[in-house]
Amino acid sequence: MAQNTIGTIFKVTTFGESHGAGLGCIVDGVPAGIKIDEARIQTALDRRKPGQSFGGKNNASVTARKESDKAEILSGIFEGKSEGTPIGIIIRNENQHSKDYGNLAYTFRPGHADFAFYEKYGFRDYRGGGRSSGRETSARVAAGAIALQVLEHLCDVKITAYTERAAGISISKVDFSQIEQNALRAPDNEAAAKMNEKIEEIRKNSDSAGGIVACRITGIPAGLGEPVFGKLDAELAKAILSVGAVKGIEFGAGFAASDLTGSQNNDTMRVDTDGKVKFESNNAGGITGGISNGNEIFFRVAVKPVPSIFQSQKTISVNEAGNYTDSDLVIEGRHDVCLCPRIVPVIEAMTAIVLTDLILQNRAARI
């Protein structure tokens, strides 16, 4: 299987399957001598891990699977600093219920990668989706926590993702201080309560929900990204769309820009009293010509409903001769109902990985 690595200078390779011994990552290209706080890696993993309740209360969105997601640092960090060598991390699986997937050995789950995976390889790990499971993102989050610490060493960056919409309910304000105060990781506690109530209703109906996750990045200087194939928005889009549940991404005004005129869409500029360039709007999402312009980088991500639902669904099965037949399937096991709150730290991680790689590349762009 190819394509398990992202990055040019700052490279991240992930490995492992949902129901194997564990998952992990190799992070290469970290400059030597950067302070790496291992506790921050664990904090990032704790935000993504399954089996969470919020404030001792039920979180209707997340799976009941319990995993400590303890990061074991195998290499590359000595006395709290990067050695300049590959950093290896493993996260061991502890709470697999592989028997819950026994009925999937020859039957494909609608909405999952099962059928496409089987057609490509002629064989698949059906226990929780194997390599295509959302659990693979734990390795990305661990790598992203390292990337963020490298990035902070290079610039005054702040990456903040949050749930903007879930189960058809949108936020009405953006207060970053409230993101970690509710189960949906929304910057609006009142809207989050309504989202959670709706998701609980959907869960009781054996169904699932999707949503929109937004991401804002400040502190990235102008000039990041390449003008042709290495565009900043293209690199971010590739990384974000590699997250299994993500089905779309837009920057700034996004698709709404198609209904604007040029005079409405252009982000006009002025020089402030300190001699710095200021933008009067941000329809471009902080990226023009594939290069950061110094404005806040802003994008939104469409997250599909969880495909594992506890309803009978029409699908197909395959026999040992490779012949397909119609069948019905009721999925068992433990699954999320809405992925948005757990995807928030994944989006932040992938963003940090891309930005770190591009900033290190940018050091060779001029003398």
Beta strands, then each sheet from edge to edge (+ up, - down):
strand 1: 5-6
strand 2: 11-16
strand 3: 22-28
strand 4: 71-75
strand 5: 77-78
strand 6: 81-82
strand 7: 87-92
strand 8: 158-166
strand 9: 169-170
strand 10: 211-218
strand 11: 246-251
strand 12: 269-271
strand 13: 277-279
strand 14: 287-288
strand 15: 291-292
strand 16: 297-303
strand 17: 313-318
strand 18: 324-329
sheet 1: 1+ 2- 3+ 7- 4+
sheet 2: 5+ 6-
sheet 3: 9+ 8- 10+ 16- 11+
sheet 4: 12+ 13-
sheet 5: 14+ 15-
sheet 6: 17+ 18-
end
